[in-house]
Amino acid sequence: MPGSGGEALSARKSTLKRVLIISPHFPPVNAADMHRVRQSLPYFREYGWEAVTLAVDADFVEMQRDEALLATIPDGLEVHRVPALDYHWTRRFGLGNLALRSLHTLWKAGSRLLARQRFDLVYFSTTAYPVTVLGRLWKRRFGVPYVVDLQDPWRSDHYLDLPQGERPPKFWFSYRLDKLLEPVAMEAVDGVVAVAQGYIDTMRERYPAMRSVPGAVIPFGVSPLDFEAAEESGSDRVLPPRVEGELRGVYTGVCNGAMEPVLRALFEAMAWGRRERPELFGRVRLHFVGTNYATGERARPVVTPLAEAAGVADAVTERVQRVPYLDALKIQTTSDFLLLVGTTDGDYTASKLYPYIFARRPILAAFRSSSSVVDILKDTRAGEAITFERHPEEAPFREALRQRWAAMLERLPYEPETDWDAFAPYTARAMTRRQTDFFDEVLAHRSRAGAPAT
């Protein structure tokens, strides 16, 4: 029958539930907080959901661009991009925050979409947390529930106990802003996704209204498609040429102040090794790539000063500028071993863990024992974390770091005996399934609570 194919497609589309995803960072912007969305987009339809994405135009984002990431976005997806206040002039007044610069335009664009199209859910997947207050406003106006993805802590009390000089720049402003906006968004949220259970628990302690809404711990996944693209077009040329006999260790990603205690322990272990095991540690070169989110003159080295203090700076390089994502994957796969650096926060989990495992390189991981990284490495047999109970100053941790690092170097080169069946739940496809199952759970919970359908 003429037209039956188009009618069938239309009927199939009408059965899909629809989610409006708010992700201010989006390709070609190279930002860590957009990878969950980017990697999930190819699979939403497979699990009964149609995704529409609302992002900020890359020209208004003060971050490095990676045009190759655009090739990882499936054709035909609906993506809307909005402008923001230009950071070139807002910086004159000390305002660089993307969420604040784009709040008004995201509000207007999202309101138009929600007024003209049917959506079952709004999903905020970003660390630009102030934009999540729009979920409460849209819910009040359009009746659409919303879910917030906690990839990092929002309002962090970590720095309150530290002296003024050890707090991040503008901490006084950001902390007060977070304290003001966090309850606006979280007291009316319909569901929370987080990379660690502790993030959900903290929010439920602060906001009792959240205790009755669904929550799910869903880590970042890894996409084999990304590694295929990296093999074809990625480059590791940002690293210095190999020294003869070099044992190359690589860390890719931001190093923040909370990682400094573990980094100090790492460099002190390296200094010990160069004294006691020079035949091994004398060949080690550590390369830290993309350690700072800031750009231009505002980007400051984080790792190099710590290496200098430990006397190992001659064997450590730091590139503060971010590198294209596919280049980062290429750098991982061409290393001899990978560094995974934790913090004193027991809830901290590293989103780079899954790409690291998929890179098939030995992993030297140092984490607090309560971190989920420890269990995942053990379950997948991709490596074993060296752990401390509360702080990296603990003597057993220091000794274990020295001895097990030396044992790793003695074995190189080798590929970990990873249990890939155990790793399967951590792929991007599997993580997307967990997200859509959670979306369904949120809608079912609202239905049981008697909320009107959207």
Secondary structure as GFF3:
##gff-version 3
##sequence-region A 1 454
A	DSSP	alpha_helix	4	15	.	.	.	ID=ss1
A	DSSP	beta_strand	17	22	.	.	.	ID=ss2
A	DSSP	three_ten_helix	32	34	.	.	.	ID=ss3
A	DSSP	alpha_helix	35	40	.	.	.	ID=ss4
A	DSSP	three_ten_helix	45	47	.	.	.	ID=ss5
A	DSSP	beta_strand	49	56	.	.	.	ID=ss6
A	DSSP	three_ten_helix	58	60	.	.	.	ID=ss7
A	DSSP	three_ten_helix	67	72	.	.	.	ID=ss8
A	DSSP	beta_strand	78	82	.	.	.	ID=ss9
A	DSSP	alpha_helix	87	90	.	.	.	ID=ss10
A	DSSP	three_ten_helix	91	93	.	.	.	ID=ss11
A	DSSP	alpha_helix	98	116	.	.	.	ID=ss12
A	DSSP	beta_strand	121	125	.	.	.	ID=ss13
A	DSSP	three_ten_helix	129	132	.	.	.	ID=ss14
A	DSSP	alpha_helix	133	142	.	.	.	ID=ss15
A	DSSP	beta_strand	146	150	.	.	.	ID=ss16
A	DSSP	three_ten_helix	158	161	.	.	.	ID=ss17
A	DSSP	three_ten_helix	164	166	.	.	.	ID=ss18
A	DSSP	alpha_helix	171	186	.	.	.	ID=ss19
A	DSSP	beta_strand	191	194	.	.	.	ID=ss20
A	DSSP	alpha_helix	197	206	.	.	.	ID=ss21
A	DSSP	three_ten_helix	208	212	.	.	.	ID=ss22
A	DSSP	beta_strand	215	217	.	.	.	ID=ss23
A	DSSP	alpha_helix	224	233	.	.	.	ID=ss24
A	DSSP	beta_strand	247	252	.	.	.	ID=ss25
A	DSSP	three_ten_helix	257	259	.	.	.	ID=ss26
A	DSSP	alpha_helix	260	276	.	.	.	ID=ss27
A	DSSP	alpha_helix	278	281	.	.	.	ID=ss28
A	DSSP	beta_strand	284	289	.	.	.	ID=ss29
A	DSSP	three_ten_helix	296	298	.	.	.	ID=ss30
A	DSSP	alpha_helix	304	310	.	.	.	ID=ss31
A	DSSP	three_ten_helix	313	315	.	.	.	ID=ss32
A	DSSP	beta_strand	316	319	.	.	.	ID=ss33
A	DSSP	alpha_helix	325	333	.	.	.	ID=ss34
A	DSSP	beta_strand	337	341	.	.	.	ID=ss35
A	DSSP	alpha_helix	353	358	.	.	.	ID=ss36
A	DSSP	beta_strand	363	368	.	.	.	ID=ss37
A	DSSP	alpha_helix	372	380	.	.	.	ID=ss38
A	DSSP	beta_strand	386	388	.	.	.	ID=ss39
A	DSSP	alpha_helix	395	411	.	.	.	ID=ss40
A	DSSP	alpha_helix	420	423	.	.	.	ID=ss41
A	DSSP	three_ten_helix	424	426	.	.	.	ID=ss42
A	DSSP	alpha_helix	428	448	.	.	.	ID=ss43
###
